């Protein structure tokens, strides 16, 4: 999750395990969506679990699809923008080595970010969002006609509506 405060500081973590362990790389908090959980709720939950920061979902900025990923399955990775509702960090000791608020420019300037194409794209998208040059996908609560279950439609907010309030 891309969690950015009013001072243009991004919430970043260093992981205790995995491929980033001991590298000194600061990264966005990440995690896995639980079965039956909505993407917007998962992003908020993972940020809270890893950093103790309460946040509100703003929008999906981008997503990446890959195949033969975890457990030899296809994988979708969503970059969600969140607005912090609290600022004190209480890092999760089991998974997180360190957590802090970092100026976005400092995060983006890390050699690791520059050295990986996907991370450069994500950094550029986040930068464009901060400059008002990019709009992602907001969540719109809706009900599916197939099962009458509550669900979310993720869409760009620039859709005009008809007299019934529908696109």
N, C-alpha and C positions, 0 to 999 in steps of 0.2 A: 504494500500500500504506500502511496505517495501522500504522506501526511505533512502538510505545510502550514506553518503558523504565520501570523501577521508580520513578523520580522523577516520573512522569506527564509526561515530555517526549516530544514526537513528533518523528520524523525528517522534516525538511522540506528542500525544494530550491527554488532559483530557476533557471529555465531560460535558456539563452543564445539560444534561437531560439523561433519560434512565437508564439502570441498573448500569452504571458505575458512575453516578452522585454522587459526594461527597465521593467517595471511595479512592481517591488519586492514582488510577491506571493510569499509562501511557500506552497508546495503540497506534497502528498504525492508521493513518487516514483511515476511511472507509466510504462507502456510497453505493448508489443504482445506477445501470445502468438505464439511461433513455431509454424510448422506441425508438428504431431505432439507439441507440448508441452502438458503439463497446466497448468491455471490455477494451482494451488498452486506448482508449480515455476517458472512464469513470474514470479510475484510475487517470489519469493525471488531469482531471477536478476536481475530489473530493479533491485531494491534494491541488490544487490551491485555491479552494473555502474555505477549512477549515484552511489553513495555509498561503496562499499567496505565497507559494513556487512554482516556475515554475520547471517542471520536464519532463524527457523524459522516455517513456516506454522502459524497457529492456526485461523483460520476465515474464511469469506466472510461479511462483515457485511451486504452488500446488493449488488444489481446493477441497472443501468439499461439499457434497450433503446431504441435510436433507429434511425430509418430515413433513407436517403439521406445517410449520413454520409461516411466516408472512401471515396473512389473510387466514390461514389454507391451504396454498399452499406449494408446494415443493420449495426449495431454493438452489441455487448454490452460494458459497462464494469463491471468487478467491483471492489468495495471489499474488499480482503483485509486481515485483521489479521495482523501478524507480530510475533513476539517476537525482540528483538535478541539475538544470541549474541556480538557484539562491539560496541564503542562508538566506536572511533576512526574518524573520517570521512576517506576518501580520495576526494574528488569526481572525477567523470569530466570531464576538461577539455573534451572535444568538445561535450558537450550541456549541462553544468551550470555555471552562473555561481557559485553558492554552495550550501553544504549545512551544516546545523547541527541540533542538538537544541534544541527550543523548548518552553517550557511549553505544554501543550495549551490552556490558557485563552487564552494570547497568540495562538496559531494561530486559535482559534475567534473571537477578537475582531477579526480583520482586517476592514476594511470590505468587501473583495472577497468574503469568505465570506458576510457578512451581505447583500450586494447580489445574490446569486445563489441562487435557490430550491434548486437541486440541491445546491449546496455547503452550504447551511444544513441540509438534510436529512441529508447525510453527517456534518456536524459534530454534529448532535443524536444520530444513531445512535452515533457514537463516544463521545460523552459518556455516553449511556445504558449503553453497554458498560462503560465505566470505573466507573460507579456500580452495576454488577451488575443493571441493569434490562433487559438485552437479551442475547439469545443468537443467534448467527449459525449458519452451516452449516459443520460440520467435515467433513474429508475422510476417507472410509472406503475403504481399498483393497479392491477386489473384482475379480472376473473376469466378463466379459460372456459370456453363454451362447451368443451368436451366433458369436463368433470365438475364444473362449478367450483373449482378450487381457487383460492387466492394465489396469485402469481405476480411476477414483475415483467414488464416489457421495458427493455433498455433501448432508448432512442435519443437521437439528437433533438434538442429542444426547439429547433427552428421549424417545426411542422405547423402549418396553419390548420385550424380546425373549422369544421362546418358549423351550422347553426345548432346542431345537437352536441357540440363539443368534441366531436370525433374527427380524426385526421381525414 
